[in-house]
Amino acid sequence: MVIVEAQCLKKIYTTRFGGNQVQALTNVSFSVEQGEYVAIMGESGSGKTTLLNILAALDKPTSGQVLLDGKSLSQIREKDLAAFRRDNLGFVFQDFNLLDTFTIQDNIFLPLVLGRKEFAEMDARLRPLAKKLGISEILEKYPYEVSGGQKQRAAVARALITNPKLLLADEPTGALDSRATDSLLKVFEKVNQEGQTILMVTHSVKAASHAGRVLFIRDGEVFHQIYKGKQTDEEMYQKISDTLTLLAKGGERYE
């Protein structure tokens, strides 16, 4: 079952001064099946962040559309977008986006509070999730009192507590050391194995090698894709590295 579909996405920005136009996306089409773990890679300026923002309904395409579970994001009224994102999408960012004046628990509860859920329901959702992510012992602490890895696992908990249809991750390992990165990637693999659909933008070959499929964006288009299949993380790592080398050399698209 297709959970998200990008259809012929094009995005043109007009610069603030001079009125010059910049084409961030040219013609992007792909779909993600329910339960897939997909990584998106590409050089800086390739359009992958623009693509993520459009998939997250944070930006609108110049043309084309995104379907989430069969519903076009363009049909959602502006005043309903925030609630739609909260109820259907989970977000994990490089810089965690946790509020220092809230405890870890209150940070995780935030989307449910905004959704007017009762405390009993929030608590019932949090306890097993915190245990699975290994953060039960830090729920009463504040973000500035815990490590980067713990902050990111708390951010993952906040993203998952709404039971989103799609988890969007933007450079989730970018601010982590190697040990915390390994821990987070294991968390992503575990929640994906339990059925969570994940779409991750990353520069990290190591992070991408854990995904089931990698899409490569170049010059605003899908240049190539790799399916992991039965390959090991190490074999996938090498294949991704080879493709990125081809991208850097300006190689032709191949299937």
C-alpha positions as CSV (number, residue, x, y, z in Angstrom):
1,M,0.0,0.0,0.0
2,V,1.4,3.4,-1.0
3,I,1.5,5.8,1.9
4,V,3.1,8.8,0.3
5,E,3.4,9.7,-3.4
6,A,5.2,12.6,-5.0
7,Q,3.8,13.4,-8.5
8,C,5.8,15.6,-10.9
9,L,7.0,18.0,-8.2
10,K,8.4,21.3,-9.4
11,K,9.5,24.2,-7.2
12,I,10.7,27.6,-8.4
13,Y,11.7,30.3,-6.0
14,T,11.8,34.0,-6.9
15,T,14.6,35.8,-5.1
16,R,13.7,38.7,-2.9
17,F,15.9,41.2,-4.7
18,G,16.2,41.3,-8.4
19,G,13.4,38.9,-9.1
20,N,15.7,36.1,-10.3
21,Q,14.2,32.7,-10.3
22,V,15.8,29.6,-8.8
23,Q,14.5,26.1,-9.7
24,A,14.9,23.9,-6.7
25,L,12.9,20.9,-8.0
26,T,12.5,20.1,-11.7
27,N,10.4,17.0,-11.9
28,V,10.4,14.7,-8.9
29,S,8.2,11.6,-8.8
30,F,8.4,8.6,-6.5
31,S,6.2,6.7,-4.0
32,V,6.8,5.2,-0.6
33,E,5.1,2.0,0.5
34,Q,3.7,1.6,4.0
35,G,6.4,0.3,6.3
36,E,9.3,1.3,4.0
37,Y,12.5,3.0,5.3
38,V,13.7,5.4,2.6
39,A,16.7,7.7,2.7
40,I,17.1,10.7,0.4
41,M,20.7,11.8,-0.5
42,G,22.2,14.5,-2.7
43,E,24.8,17.3,-2.6
44,S,24.0,20.6,-1.0
45,G,21.7,22.6,-3.2
46,S,20.3,19.4,-4.9
47,G,16.8,20.1,-3.7
48,K,16.4,17.4,-1.0
49,T,15.6,19.9,1.8
50,T,13.0,21.6,-0.4
51,L,11.5,18.2,-1.2
52,L,11.3,17.3,2.5
53,N,9.6,20.6,3.3
54,I,7.0,20.0,0.6
55,L,6.4,16.4,1.8
56,A,5.9,17.9,5.3
57,A,3.4,20.4,4.0
58,L,5.7,23.2,5.2
59,D,6.0,24.5,1.6
60,K,4.0,24.2,-1.5
61,P,5.2,23.0,-4.9
62,T,5.0,25.3,-7.9
63,S,3.3,22.4,-9.7
64,G,2.7,18.8,-9.0
65,Q,1.3,17.3,-5.9
66,V,1.9,15.1,-2.8
67,L,-0.5,12.5,-1.8
68,L,-0.5,11.2,1.8
69,D,-2.5,8.0,2.2
70,G,-4.3,9.0,-1.0
71,K,-5.1,12.6,0.1
72,S,-3.6,15.5,-1.7
73,L,-1.9,17.9,0.6
74,S,-2.9,20.8,-1.7
75,Q,-6.6,20.2,-0.8
76,I,-6.0,20.8,2.9
77,R,-7.1,24.3,4.0
78,E,-4.3,26.5,5.3
79,K,-6.0,26.8,8.8
80,D,-6.1,23.0,9.0
81,L,-2.5,22.3,8.0
82,A,-0.9,22.5,11.5
83,A,-3.4,20.0,12.9
84,F,-2.9,17.8,9.8
85,R,0.8,17.7,10.3
86,R,0.4,17.0,14.1
87,D,-2.0,14.1,13.5
88,N,-0.3,12.5,10.5
89,L,3.4,13.3,10.5
90,G,6.2,12.9,12.9
91,F,9.4,15.1,12.7
92,V,12.9,14.5,13.8
93,F,15.4,17.3,13.3
94,Q,19.2,17.6,13.4
95,D,19.1,20.1,16.3
96,F,16.4,18.3,18.3
97,N,14.1,21.3,18.6
98,L,13.4,20.6,22.3
99,L,12.3,23.4,24.6
100,D,14.8,23.9,27.5
101,T,12.1,25.2,29.8
102,F,10.1,21.9,29.5
103,T,11.1,18.5,31.0
104,I,11.9,15.7,28.5
105,Q,8.4,14.3,29.4
106,D,6.6,17.6,28.7
107,N,8.5,18.0,25.4
108,I,7.3,14.5,24.3
109,F,3.8,15.3,25.4
110,L,3.6,18.6,23.5
111,P,1.9,17.3,20.3
112,L,-0.7,15.5,22.4
113,V,-1.3,18.5,24.6
114,L,-1.9,20.6,21.4
115,G,-4.3,17.8,20.3
116,R,-6.2,18.2,23.6
117,K,-5.5,14.6,24.8
118,E,-6.2,13.6,28.4
119,F,-3.2,13.0,30.7
120,A,-4.1,9.4,31.2
121,E,-3.9,8.7,27.5
122,M,-0.7,10.7,27.1
123,D,1.0,8.8,30.0
124,A,-0.2,5.4,28.6
125,R,1.4,6.2,25.3
126,L,4.6,7.5,26.7
127,R,5.6,4.7,29.2
128,P,6.1,1.8,26.7
129,L,7.6,4.2,24.1
130,A,10.1,5.6,26.6
131,K,11.1,2.1,27.6
132,K,11.6,1.1,24.0
133,L,13.8,4.1,23.4
134,G,15.8,3.8,26.6
135,I,14.8,7.2,28.1
136,S,12.6,6.2,31.0
137,E,15.2,7.4,33.5
138,I,15.5,10.9,32.1
139,L,11.8,11.9,31.7
140,E,11.9,14.4,34.6
141,K,15.2,16.0,33.4
142,Y,15.5,19.0,31.2
143,P,17.2,18.9,27.8
144,Y,20.3,20.8,29.0
145,E,20.8,18.0,31.6
146,V,21.1,15.1,29.1
147,S,23.4,14.1,26.3
148,G,22.9,14.7,22.6
149,G,21.9,11.1,22.0
150,Q,19.3,11.2,24.7
151,K,17.9,14.5,23.3
152,Q,17.6,12.9,19.9
153,R,15.8,9.8,21.3
154,A,13.5,12.1,23.2
155,A,12.8,13.9,19.9
156,V,12.1,10.5,18.2
157,A,9.6,9.8,21.1
158,R,7.9,13.1,20.5
159,A,7.6,12.3,16.8
160,L,6.2,8.8,17.4
161,I,3.8,9.5,20.3
162,T,1.1,10.6,17.9
163,N,1.3,7.3,15.9
164,P,2.1,9.1,12.7
165,K,1.5,7.7,9.2
166,L,5.0,9.0,8.2
167,L,8.1,9.8,10.2
168,L,10.2,12.5,8.5
169,A,13.8,12.9,9.6
170,D,16.1,15.8,8.5
171,E,19.8,14.9,9.1
172,P,18.9,13.1,12.4
173,T,22.5,12.0,13.1
174,G,24.1,15.3,12.1
175,A,24.7,16.6,15.6
176,L,25.6,13.2,17.2
177,D,28.8,11.4,17.9
178,S,29.5,8.0,16.4
179,R,28.2,6.1,19.5
180,A,24.9,8.1,19.7
181,T,24.6,7.7,15.9
182,D,24.8,3.9,16.2
183,S,22.2,4.0,19.0
184,L,19.8,6.2,17.0
185,L,20.1,4.1,13.8
186,K,19.2,1.0,15.9
187,V,16.1,2.8,17.2
188,F,15.1,3.7,13.6
189,E,15.6,0.1,12.5
190,K,13.6,-1.2,15.4
191,V,10.6,1.1,14.9
192,N,10.7,0.5,11.2
193,Q,10.6,-3.3,11.8
194,E,7.5,-2.7,13.9
195,G,5.8,-1.1,10.9
196,Q,6.7,2.6,11.0
197,T,7.2,4.3,7.6
198,I,10.4,6.5,7.7
199,L,11.6,9.0,5.1
200,M,15.0,10.4,6.0
201,V,17.1,13.2,4.4
202,T,20.8,12.7,5.2
203,H,24.4,13.4,4.1
204,S,25.6,10.4,6.1
205,V,26.4,7.3,4.1
206,K,26.4,5.3,7.3
207,A,22.8,6.5,8.2
208,A,21.6,5.8,4.6
209,S,23.1,2.4,4.5
210,H,20.6,1.3,7.2
211,A,17.6,2.2,5.0
212,G,15.8,-0.2,2.8
213,R,16.0,2.1,-0.2
214,V,18.1,5.2,-1.1
215,L,16.9,7.9,-3.5
216,F,19.6,10.2,-4.9
217,I,18.6,13.8,-5.9
218,R,20.7,15.8,-8.4
219,D,19.7,19.1,-10.0
220,G,16.2,18.9,-8.6
221,E,15.5,15.4,-10.0
222,V,15.6,11.8,-8.8
223,F,18.9,10.7,-10.4
224,H,19.1,7.1,-9.1
225,Q,17.8,4.8,-6.5
226,I,19.2,1.7,-4.7
227,Y,17.3,-1.1,-3.0
228,K,19.0,-2.8,-0.1
229,G,17.4,-6.2,-0.4
230,K,19.6,-8.8,1.2
231,Q,22.7,-6.7,1.1
232,T,24.6,-6.1,4.4
233,D,25.0,-2.6,5.8
234,E,28.6,-2.7,4.6
235,E,27.7,-3.7,1.1
236,M,25.0,-1.0,1.0
237,Y,27.6,1.6,2.3
238,Q,29.9,0.8,-0.6
239,K,27.2,1.0,-3.2
240,I,26.0,4.4,-1.8
241,S,29.6,5.7,-1.8
242,D,30.0,4.6,-5.4
243,T,26.8,6.4,-6.5
244,L,27.8,9.6,-4.6
245,T,31.1,9.5,-6.4
246,L,29.3,9.2,-9.7
247,L,27.1,12.2,-8.7
248,A,30.1,14.3,-7.8
249,K,31.7,13.5,-11.2
250,G,28.5,14.5,-13.0
251,G,27.9,11.0,-14.4
252,E,24.8,10.1,-16.4
253,R,21.7,8.8,-14.8
254,Y,21.5,5.0,-14.8
255,E,19.0,2.4,-13.7
